[in-house]
Amino acid sequence: MTLPPASSAPPLDLSNEDLYPIREVSRLTGVNSVTLRAWERRYGLLVPHRTPSGHRLYSMADIERVRSVMSWIDRGVAVSKVASIIDRQVKPAAVSEPVIEVGVAAAQVAAADLQSWQTRLIEAVNAFDLRGLDLIYGQVQGDFPMSVMFDDVLLPVWRRFLDSGEGSGLSGQWAFLDAYLRGRLFQRLSYRRSGYSCVMLAGLPGPQKELEMLVAAAFIAAAEVDVVYLPAVPSISELTDMAQRCGCDAIALYGGRTIEDDLLKSLRRMEQALECPVAVVGALCEVQPAELLRAGMVLLGEPAEGLSAKMRLLLAGRLEE
């Protein structure tokens, strides 16, 4: 697919306004106003502010929530179940500083700091400034834990550029940022260290966002393991054979959407054939948890939800403790 010229995708405008009318939310997210009102009335997915005259106003957090809802629906989750999934997800702490008495003020400062980094990142991408992007990546990597770096700075901006290009083709800005981040993560995964455990990470059938899968690979590697990265599963039987041949210590399967019963049965057969544990990473852990557990899978959840620590426990045989 030929990408349109960068000039055809207008730069994202970070407004100083805190609240947005429903028509602007619809434009930013692609969800029409009727659907937004239905999500509010029927499912309680949104709680917008109201003007004295009764008009709805939405914060940027509301807009991100709309995008999250759409993401879960795209993965095959019924809209009636989305709220329970989103609301039980635990957000990692933004900083690892000691708790101080002015906790609310400190949280606001941290949020403002993260917003500032997002703004700088957007400006660098809009200018196609590779050197500036490199400096921002290095500074964010040095200043924040990995979960904050990806979940609160890099991925939100990446998703906003992705959303801004949908419907008219992917934007040049998104392609620029996506290629840069994938390159950095591939570089990170290329190191091999003597004596480290080996985990094979493979993408389950179906469309996956490769960057999200590479982020999962980075969190697994942070557990002091080497990662054998397979963007897609060739077949479950072939993957089983590959795992046996390379002698890996665990298999991690990345999935973001509903999978069919036949595939679940194949996963069960693979789990029974292998001596090493077979785990699932990604949104699929929330989409079909009961079915995956019946297939013998270990559920590790989303990357930012303590994936590195869970992988260490899995490899040590102590995940259930």
LOPA-342120 format. One record per residue (C-alpha): x, y, z; residue number from 1. Coordinates in nm, 3 decimals, always signed. Layout:
// residues N
> px,py,pz,resi
> X,Y,Z,NUM
...
//
This chain:
// residues 321
> px,py,pz,resi
> +0.000,+0.000,+0.000,1
> +0.138,+0.338,-0.102,2
> +0.118,+0.588,+0.180,3
> -0.017,+0.935,+0.100,4
> +0.225,+1.228,+0.116,5
> +0.292,+1.349,+0.470,6
> +0.127,+1.680,+0.390,7
> -0.208,+1.504,+0.336,8
> -0.225,+1.419,+0.708,9
> -0.251,+1.740,+0.911,10
> -0.040,+1.758,+1.228,11
> -0.218,+1.676,+1.551,12
> -0.313,+1.992,+1.732,13
> -0.273,+1.981,+2.109,14
> -0.529,+2.236,+2.221,15
> -0.509,+2.410,+2.555,16
> -0.884,+2.351,+2.596,17
> -0.961,+2.089,+2.859,18
> -1.308,+1.992,+2.735,19
> -1.443,+1.903,+2.391,20
> -1.800,+1.907,+2.250,21
> -1.949,+1.581,+2.127,22
> -1.903,+1.669,+1.759,23
> -1.528,+1.711,+1.815,24
> -1.507,+1.382,+2.005,25
> -1.685,+1.216,+1.714,26
> -1.436,+1.369,+1.469,27
> -1.133,+1.265,+1.676,28
> -1.247,+0.907,+1.739,29
> -1.464,+0.822,+1.438,30
> -1.753,+0.722,+1.668,31
> -2.075,+0.902,+1.577,32
> -2.265,+1.111,+1.828,33
> -2.563,+0.874,+1.844,34
> -2.335,+0.586,+1.948,35
> -2.156,+0.800,+2.207,36
> -2.489,+0.892,+2.368,37
> -2.600,+0.527,+2.361,38
> -2.280,+0.416,+2.532,39
> -2.347,+0.671,+2.804,40
> -2.717,+0.587,+2.859,41
> -2.720,+0.209,+2.817,42
> -2.381,+0.099,+2.946,43
> -2.240,+0.384,+3.155,44
> -1.921,+0.376,+2.948,45
> -1.889,+0.755,+2.953,46
> -1.976,+1.023,+3.207,47
> -1.932,+1.357,+3.026,48
> -1.940,+1.696,+3.189,49
> -2.249,+1.911,+3.129,50
> -2.282,+2.280,+3.055,51
> -2.558,+2.478,+3.233,52
> -2.768,+2.431,+2.920,53
> -2.714,+2.053,+2.924,54
> -2.461,+2.013,+2.642,55
> -2.209,+1.733,+2.683,56
> -1.837,+1.814,+2.718,57
> -1.563,+1.550,+2.718,58
> -1.210,+1.551,+2.860,59
> -0.907,+1.404,+2.686,60
> -0.936,+1.110,+2.927,61
> -1.291,+1.053,+2.796,62
> -1.159,+1.056,+2.440,63
> -0.892,+0.800,+2.528,64
> -1.164,+0.589,+2.691,65
> -1.369,+0.599,+2.370,66
> -1.064,+0.478,+2.178,67
> -1.012,+0.202,+2.433,68
> -1.377,+0.095,+2.399,69
> -1.340,+0.076,+2.021,70
> -1.021,-0.127,+2.060,71
> -1.194,-0.387,+2.277,72
> -1.494,-0.406,+2.043,73
> -1.256,-0.463,+1.751,74
> -1.109,-0.756,+1.946,75
> -1.449,-0.925,+1.961,76
> -1.570,-0.814,+2.306,77
> -1.940,-0.726,+2.334,78
> -1.997,-0.359,+2.416,79
> -2.196,-0.460,+2.725,80
> -1.882,-0.625,+2.870,81
> -1.627,-0.359,+2.781,82
> -1.679,-0.140,+3.089,83
> -1.599,-0.422,+3.331,84
> -1.275,-0.500,+3.144,85
> -1.156,-0.139,+3.127,86
> -1.247,-0.057,+3.485,87
> -1.066,-0.353,+3.639,88
> -0.742,-0.285,+3.454,89
> -0.485,-0.146,+3.697,90
> -0.287,+0.153,+3.579,91
> +0.083,+0.131,+3.673,92
> +0.220,+0.407,+3.889,93
> +0.369,+0.691,+3.688,94
> +0.672,+0.734,+3.911,95
> +0.848,+0.527,+4.174,96
> +0.907,+0.819,+4.408,97
> +0.825,+0.788,+4.780,98
> +0.473,+0.889,+4.877,99
> +0.456,+1.246,+5.005,100
> +0.180,+1.430,+5.182,101
> +0.080,+1.641,+4.882,102
> -0.005,+1.326,+4.687,103
> -0.267,+1.488,+4.464,104
> -0.034,+1.772,+4.370,105
> +0.247,+1.526,+4.301,106
> +0.018,+1.320,+4.077,107
> -0.082,+1.634,+3.887,108
> +0.285,+1.725,+3.838,109
> +0.359,+1.373,+3.713,110
> +0.063,+1.386,+3.473,111
> +0.172,+1.728,+3.347,112
> +0.526,+1.596,+3.296,113
> +0.397,+1.301,+3.093,114
> +0.178,+1.533,+2.886,115
> +0.481,+1.751,+2.820,116
> +0.676,+1.453,+2.687,117
> +0.384,+1.355,+2.466,118
> +0.370,+1.711,+2.328,119
> +0.742,+1.710,+2.251,120
> +0.711,+1.370,+2.085,121
> +0.421,+1.486,+1.866,122
> +0.615,+1.795,+1.762,123
> +0.919,+1.586,+1.664,124
> +0.706,+1.343,+1.463,125
> +0.515,+1.621,+1.286,126
> +0.851,+1.772,+1.186,127
> +0.990,+1.428,+1.083,128
> +1.283,+1.514,+1.310,129
> +1.476,+1.190,+1.350,130
> +1.746,+1.344,+1.567,131
> +1.486,+1.503,+1.795,132
> +1.298,+1.174,+1.814,133
> +1.618,+0.997,+1.912,134
> +1.685,+1.247,+2.191,135
> +1.330,+1.220,+2.327,136
> +1.339,+0.840,+2.324,137
> +1.669,+0.834,+2.510,138
> +1.554,+1.085,+2.772,139
> +1.221,+0.912,+2.834,140
> +1.400,+0.578,+2.859,141
> +1.633,+0.721,+3.122,142
> +1.370,+0.911,+3.323,143
> +1.084,+0.659,+3.352,144
> +1.023,+0.291,+3.422,145
> +0.954,+0.087,+3.109,146
> +0.580,+0.060,+3.184,147
> +0.545,+0.440,+3.201,148
> +0.771,+0.495,+2.901,149
> +0.549,+0.286,+2.674,150
> +0.206,+0.306,+2.836,151
> +0.201,+0.678,+2.918,152
> +0.429,+0.842,+2.661,153
> +0.511,+0.646,+2.346,154
> +0.206,+0.430,+2.280,155
> -0.060,+0.699,+2.344,156
> +0.106,+0.922,+2.081,157
> +0.150,+0.627,+1.843,158
> -0.222,+0.544,+1.877,159
> -0.329,+0.904,+1.822,160
> -0.138,+0.921,+1.495,161
> -0.280,+0.582,+1.399,162
> -0.635,+0.703,+1.470,163
> -0.578,+1.030,+1.282,164
> -0.498,+0.839,+0.962,165
> -0.777,+0.581,+0.966,166
> -1.038,+0.620,+0.696,167
> -0.804,+0.800,+0.455,168
> -0.505,+0.566,+0.474,169
> -0.221,+0.564,+0.726,170
> -0.051,+0.898,+0.777,171
> +0.313,+0.962,+0.699,172
> +0.362,+1.072,+1.059,173
> +0.232,+0.741,+1.195,174
> +0.451,+0.543,+0.953,175
> +0.756,+0.748,+1.058,176
> +0.698,+0.693,+1.432,177
> +0.598,+0.328,+1.391,178
> +0.910,+0.244,+1.190,179
> +1.133,+0.424,+1.439,180
> +0.990,+0.250,+1.746,181
> +0.993,-0.093,+1.583,182
> +1.356,-0.039,+1.486,183
> +1.454,+0.051,+1.843,184
> +1.273,-0.253,+1.981,185
> +1.424,-0.491,+1.724,186
> +1.765,-0.355,+1.825,187
> +1.683,-0.420,+2.190,188
> +1.582,-0.780,+2.118,189
> +1.888,-0.858,+1.906,190
> +2.121,-0.898,+2.204,191
> +2.187,-1.255,+2.313,192
> +2.332,-1.324,+2.657,193
> +2.507,-1.639,+2.767,194
> +2.331,-1.841,+3.035,195
> +1.994,-1.664,+3.006,196
> +1.665,-1.848,+2.974,197
> +1.499,-1.851,+2.631,198
> +1.135,-1.762,+2.564,199
> +0.972,-1.799,+2.223,200
> +0.714,-1.526,+2.156,201
> +0.479,-1.594,+1.864,202
> +0.180,-1.404,+1.733,203
> -0.146,-1.596,+1.712,204
> -0.339,-1.598,+1.381,205
> -0.528,-1.280,+1.297,206
> -0.428,-0.918,+1.249,207
> -0.191,-0.790,+1.518,208
> -0.024,-0.453,+1.561,209
> +0.343,-0.552,+1.542,210
> +0.460,-0.264,+1.760,211
> +0.235,-0.378,+2.046,212
> +0.375,-0.729,+2.013,213
> +0.733,-0.596,+2.012,214
> +0.658,-0.400,+2.330,215
> +0.546,-0.729,+2.488,216
> +0.874,-0.885,+2.372,217
> +1.068,-0.600,+2.537,218
> +0.892,-0.659,+2.870,219
> +0.968,-1.031,+2.847,220
> +1.334,-0.957,+2.770,221
> +1.343,-0.731,+3.077,222
> +1.291,-1.046,+3.286,223
> +1.652,-1.130,+3.194,224
> +1.564,-1.375,+2.918,225
> +1.650,-1.403,+2.550,226
> +1.346,-1.376,+2.322,227
> +1.298,-1.571,+1.999,228
> +1.051,-1.347,+1.816,229
> +0.801,-1.483,+1.560,230
> +0.556,-1.219,+1.431,231
> +0.309,-1.493,+1.333,232
> +0.253,-1.860,+1.415,233
> +0.336,-2.072,+1.107,234
> +0.106,-2.343,+1.245,235
> +0.054,-2.480,+1.594,236
> +0.210,-2.814,+1.503,237
> +0.514,-2.644,+1.348,238
> +0.546,-2.411,+1.647,239
> +0.541,-2.715,+1.876,240
> +0.820,-2.873,+1.674,241
> +1.022,-2.549,+1.677,242
> +0.987,-2.518,+2.055,243
> +1.108,-2.875,+2.104,244
> +1.405,-2.827,+1.868,245
> +1.532,-2.500,+2.019,246
> +1.483,-2.616,+2.378,247
> +1.316,-2.294,+2.491,248
> +1.212,-2.257,+2.853,249
> +0.864,-2.117,+2.782,250
> +0.630,-2.032,+2.495,251
> +0.445,-1.698,+2.499,252
> +0.160,-1.653,+2.251,253
> +0.052,-1.297,+2.173,254
> -0.313,-1.238,+2.090,255
> -0.540,-0.938,+2.080,256
> -0.877,-1.074,+1.968,257
> -1.116,-1.370,+1.992,258
> -0.985,-1.703,+1.861,259
> -1.187,-1.998,+1.730,260
> -1.257,-2.328,+1.908,261
> -1.037,-2.524,+1.665,262
> -0.738,-2.309,+1.757,263
> -0.812,-2.349,+2.128,264
> -0.809,-2.728,+2.080,265
> -0.476,-2.704,+1.897,266
> -0.331,-2.498,+2.182,267
> -0.445,-2.763,+2.427,268
> -0.265,-3.031,+2.226,269
> +0.050,-2.818,+2.211,270
> +0.044,-2.761,+2.587,271
> +0.015,-3.137,+2.644,272
> +0.300,-3.213,+2.401,273
> +0.552,-2.968,+2.549,274
> +0.742,-2.991,+2.875,275
> +0.777,-2.612,+2.902,276
> +0.487,-2.385,+3.007,277
> +0.270,-2.219,+2.741,278
> +0.145,-1.870,+2.825,279
> -0.074,-1.609,+2.657,280
> +0.013,-1.238,+2.649,281
> -0.202,-0.946,+2.539,282
> -0.566,-0.843,+2.534,283
> -0.677,-1.199,+2.456,284
> -0.626,-1.275,+2.827,285
> -0.923,-1.045,+2.898,286
> -1.129,-1.150,+2.594,287
> -1.139,-1.529,+2.653,288
> -0.988,-1.606,+2.995,289
> -1.203,-1.909,+3.081,290
> -1.151,-2.076,+2.743,291
> -0.774,-2.023,+2.756,292
> -0.748,-2.163,+3.107,293
> -0.941,-2.473,+3.000,294
> -0.686,-2.513,+2.718,295
> -0.408,-2.520,+2.978,296
> -0.272,-2.173,+2.903,297
> -0.108,-1.949,+3.164,298
> -0.252,-1.596,+3.142,299
> +0.010,-1.321,+3.173,300
> -0.207,-1.024,+3.071,301
> -0.102,-0.700,+2.904,302
> +0.268,-0.603,+2.892,303
> +0.243,-0.315,+3.141,304
> +0.059,-0.530,+3.396,305
> +0.373,-0.670,+3.558,306
> +0.467,-0.891,+3.263,307
> +0.840,-0.896,+3.345,308
> +0.777,-1.006,+3.704,309
> +0.521,-1.266,+3.597,310
> +0.764,-1.411,+3.343,311
> +1.034,-1.445,+3.609,312
> +0.788,-1.632,+3.833,313
> +0.669,-1.851,+3.546,314
> +1.023,-1.956,+3.458,315
> +1.096,-2.024,+3.827,316
> +0.780,-2.237,+3.855,317
> +0.633,-2.003,+4.119,318
> +0.371,-1.804,+3.927,319
> +0.081,-1.954,+4.123,320
> +0.231,-1.866,+4.464,321
//
